[in-house]
Amino acid sequence: MKLAIDLTPAQADLLRGEASRLGVPVEDLARAAVIELLSSRPEEFRKAAEQVVRKNLDLYERLA
């Protein structure tokens, strides 16, 4: 599955910098981060997902 996400310029810079430091493509680092999140314990994932939804609730409501 392909997925597009929007990052702030600061977030994109951090991602690029970390990928460069590790010597991996940005896409591979982002994929690894998602896989790590999904492979964590279900309760941790649920809490992280709820935090993201709460943080972006206003945006989601505007997009609906």
N, C-alpha and C positions, 0 to 999 in steps of 0.2 A: 504494500500500500504506500502510495506517495502522500505526503502531508506537507502543507505549506503553513508556516507560522509567521506572525509578525513580531519582531523584536524591536525594542527601542534602539536608537543608535548606540547608546552606552552598552546595552546588553549584547548587541552584535559585536561590538569592539571587544568585549570581554570574551565572548565565545571564540572569535577569531584569534585573540591573543593566547587563550588556553590551548586551542588546537595547534597553533604554531609552536608553542612551548613543548607540547607533547609530540609534535612531528606527525600529526594525523590530519586528514581532511576535516573541515568543519562539519560536513554532513555525517562523517563517521562518529565524531564526538557527540553530536546531537543525538544520533541514533543510540549510542551507548548510554547516554543519560536517560533516554526514555526507557530503554530496556532495563536499566538499573531500577528505575522507579517502578516499573511494572513487575519486576521480580521480587520487590520487597514484600514484606508480610502484608496480607490483605488489609489489616487494620491501619497500618502506616500509609498505605496507598489511599485508603478511604479518607483519612484525615488530611493528607496532602491535597487530594482532589477537592474536598470540601473547602479547604483554605483558598485554593485558586478560584473556585466558584464565588466564594464570598468576596474576595478581593476584586473580582471583575464583574460583580453582579450588575452594577450600573451600566457597564458596557453591553453586557448581554441583553439587558432590558431595552436599550436603545436600538440594538440590532434586530430585536424581535419584531 
